[in-house]
Every structure is written in structure tokens, then in C-alpha cells.
């Protein structure tokens, strides 16, 4: 029998849900590694998903707590798009995915897990990554620990911001 190891999933399943918005990050960067913040732009930031669909699952999120795309200023929209482009480039360097899913779920009915604070999802994909576990067992297998993925990606984001 194969054993799947994804220790961070239990925290999500059993753990208390935060009272405050997980995307409203402090301006101080001292918690960035703990929160898996990879980069900070002028109007948005890049953060790893703590409960990823796949290795390298990232999110681009505006600093401002808004729930709708039309609530973003032009500058915020442009900065989000710039960081989506950076994320694509970095994921291609770091993981060589065969494809990338990118999306935005607006509202709970559209599938937004945190509907109150807009966030773009970037998920690297490989042929066959939706194995029998995902299809039949509603289980996702993530082969690399989050802290290892963070260590792999952070230097690539630092190159952009330095």
C-alpha cells in the first residue's frame, strides 16, 4: 500500500479558521517566510497557497481588501497582471510545467474559498497530474513540502525585486 504524506492538510481540515482575512498581510515583512509571501509589488503581492492543488500553486493578491475585480484601480489591476506574468516565468524556470492554470473566482458561488478578498490562482500542471487519486479519491498528492517549494521559488522572486 502506498502512503501519501501531506501534513499541512490536517491543519486546514481540523484547525480553527482565522478570524481575520489571511490575505490582509502586515506591511512589515518579518512574517513573510512564515506566511509564504514570495514577493511584494506596489499594489499586490505573491503568496504560496498553504493548501495547494499542485506543487508551486501561487496566488497574486492585491493589498487592498476588495472582493470584486471591478473594485480594483487601474494601477492595482496592472500590477496584478505584471505579477501574474512574473509568476508564469518563474514557475516555468523552477518547475518546467507542461501547462499552467490561471484563474479568479469571484464570489462564493463561483468557488472562491475566501470570497471577501480577491486573489488570482496560478497552478502549474503536468500531463497526468490528475491521477486516479484526484479523480476517484478527491485527493491531491503534493510531492514537495511547502517550505522546500518556498526555498526554491524565493530566490527567483528576489531577482525580480532587487
C-alpha positions as CSV (number, residue, x, y, z in Angstrom):
1,X,0.0,0.0,0.0
2,X,1.3,3.5,-0.9
3,X,1.3,6.1,1.8
4,X,0.6,9.7,0.9
5,X,2.2,12.4,3.1
6,X,0.6,15.8,3.2
7,X,0.9,17.0,6.8
8,X,-0.3,20.6,6.1
9,X,-3.8,19.4,5.0
10,X,-4.8,18.3,8.6
11,X,-4.2,21.8,9.8
12,X,-6.7,23.1,7.2
13,X,-9.2,20.3,7.9
14,X,-9.2,20.3,11.7
15,X,-7.7,23.7,12.6
16,X,-9.6,26.8,13.6
17,X,-10.4,29.2,10.8
18,X,-8.8,32.6,11.2
19,X,-11.0,35.5,12.4
20,X,-9.1,37.9,10.2
21,X,-8.5,37.8,6.5
22,X,-5.5,35.7,5.6
23,X,-4.8,38.0,2.6
24,X,-4.6,41.2,4.7
25,X,-0.9,41.0,5.4
26,X,1.0,43.4,7.6
27,X,3.2,46.0,5.9
28,X,6.1,44.7,8.0
29,X,7.9,41.9,6.1
30,X,9.1,39.9,9.2
31,X,6.3,37.3,8.8
32,X,6.8,36.8,5.0
33,X,8.5,33.5,5.2
34,X,6.1,32.1,7.7
35,X,3.2,33.3,5.6
36,X,4.9,32.1,2.4
37,X,4.9,35.6,0.8
38,X,7.3,35.4,-2.1
39,X,7.3,38.9,-3.4
40,X,5.7,42.3,-2.8
41,X,4.8,44.6,-5.6
42,X,3.5,48.2,-5.4
43,X,-0.2,47.2,-5.2
44,X,-0.2,43.4,-4.8
45,X,1.9,40.5,-3.5
46,X,2.6,36.9,-4.4
47,X,1.9,34.2,-1.9
48,X,2.1,30.5,-1.9
49,X,-1.2,28.6,-1.3
50,X,-0.8,26.8,2.0
51,X,-3.3,24.2,0.8
52,X,-2.1,23.7,-2.8
53,X,-3.8,21.9,-5.7
54,X,-0.3,21.2,-7.1
55,X,3.4,22.0,-6.3
56,X,4.1,25.7,-6.9
57,X,0.4,26.8,-6.5
58,X,0.7,30.6,-6.2
59,X,-1.7,33.4,-5.6
60,X,-1.4,37.1,-6.7
61,X,-3.4,39.2,-4.3
62,X,-4.0,43.0,-4.0
63,X,-3.1,44.5,-0.7
64,X,-6.4,46.3,-0.6
65,X,-9.3,44.2,0.8
66,X,-11.6,44.1,-2.2
67,X,-13.9,41.3,-3.3
68,X,-14.6,42.2,-6.9
69,X,-12.4,42.8,-10.0
70,X,-14.2,46.0,-10.8
71,X,-13.2,47.4,-7.4
72,X,-9.5,47.4,-8.3
73,X,-8.0,50.6,-9.6
74,X,-6.3,50.6,-12.9
75,X,-2.9,50.6,-11.1
76,X,-3.9,47.7,-9.0
77,X,-5.1,45.7,-12.0
78,X,-1.9,46.4,-13.9
79,X,0.3,45.4,-11.0
80,X,-1.7,42.1,-10.6
81,X,-1.2,41.4,-14.3
82,X,2.5,42.2,-14.1
83,X,2.9,39.7,-11.2
84,X,0.9,37.0,-12.9
85,X,3.4,37.3,-15.8
86,X,6.3,37.1,-13.4
87,X,4.8,34.1,-11.7
88,X,4.4,32.3,-15.0
89,X,8.0,33.0,-15.9
90,X,9.3,31.8,-12.5
91,X,7.2,28.7,-12.5
92,X,8.5,27.8,-15.9
93,X,12.1,28.2,-14.7
94,X,11.6,26.4,-11.4
95,X,9.3,23.5,-12.3
96,X,9.1,23.3,-16.1
97,X,5.4,22.6,-16.1
98,X,3.6,21.4,-19.2
99,X,0.8,23.9,-18.6
100,X,-0.4,26.5,-16.1
101,X,-4.0,27.1,-14.9
102,X,-4.6,30.7,-14.0
103,X,-7.9,32.0,-12.7
104,X,-10.0,34.1,-10.5
105,X,-13.2,33.0,-8.7
106,X,-15.4,35.9,-7.9
107,X,-17.8,35.1,-5.1
108,X,-18.6,32.0,-3.1
109,X,-21.0,30.7,-5.7
110,X,-18.1,30.8,-8.2
111,X,-15.9,28.7,-6.0
112,X,-13.9,31.4,-4.1
113,X,-12.8,29.8,-0.8
114,X,-12.1,33.3,0.5
115,X,-14.6,35.5,-1.4
116,X,-14.1,38.7,0.6
117,X,-10.5,39.3,-0.7
118,X,-9.9,38.9,-4.4
119,X,-7.0,36.6,-5.3
120,X,-5.7,35.1,-8.6
121,X,-4.7,31.4,-8.6
122,X,-1.7,30.2,-10.6
123,X,-1.4,26.4,-10.7
124,X,1.4,24.6,-12.6
125,X,0.2,21.5,-14.4
126,X,1.8,18.4,-15.9
127,X,0.3,15.8,-18.1
128,X,-1.2,13.0,-15.9
129,X,-1.0,15.1,-12.7
130,X,-4.8,14.4,-12.2
131,X,-4.2,10.8,-11.3
132,X,-6.7,8.3,-10.0
133,X,-6.3,9.8,-6.6
134,X,-7.7,13.2,-7.7
135,X,-10.3,11.7,-10.0
136,X,-11.7,9.0,-7.7
137,X,-10.4,9.7,-4.3
138,X,-10.9,13.5,-4.3
139,X,-7.3,13.6,-3.0
140,X,-4.4,15.7,-4.3
141,X,-0.9,14.4,-4.0
142,X,1.7,17.2,-3.5
143,X,5.2,15.7,-3.8
144,X,7.2,18.5,-2.2
145,X,6.9,20.1,1.2
146,X,5.8,23.8,1.2
147,X,9.0,25.1,2.8
148,X,11.1,23.3,0.2
149,X,9.0,24.9,-2.6
150,X,9.3,28.3,-0.9
151,X,13.1,27.9,-0.7
152,X,13.2,27.0,-4.4
153,X,11.0,29.9,-5.6
154,X,12.0,32.8,-3.2
155,X,15.4,33.5,-4.9
156,X,13.8,33.7,-8.3
157,X,11.3,36.3,-7.0
158,X,14.1,38.2,-5.2
159,X,15.9,38.5,-8.6
160,X,12.8,40.5,-9.9
161,X,12.5,42.8,-6.9
162,X,16.2,43.6,-6.4
